[in-house]
Amino acid sequence: MWDYRNNVLEFIQRGIVVFGISPDSQASHKSFTERNQLPFTLLSETEKKVAKA
């Protein structure tokens, strides 16, 4: 994750959209994003369907 955070501008310049995903709640993502200064969206996937796929 830190590599994505630290290099997100390179992704953006290449037209790549970066998302994070985890089974944690939206509320926990908000505080995590703020605390770690993440410049991309974290998606909440509590049913873990994506992780299982």
Buried (B, 14 or more C-beta within 10 A) or exposed (E): EEEBBEEBEEBEEEEEEBEBBBEBEEEEBEEBBEEEEBEBEBEBBEEEEEEEE
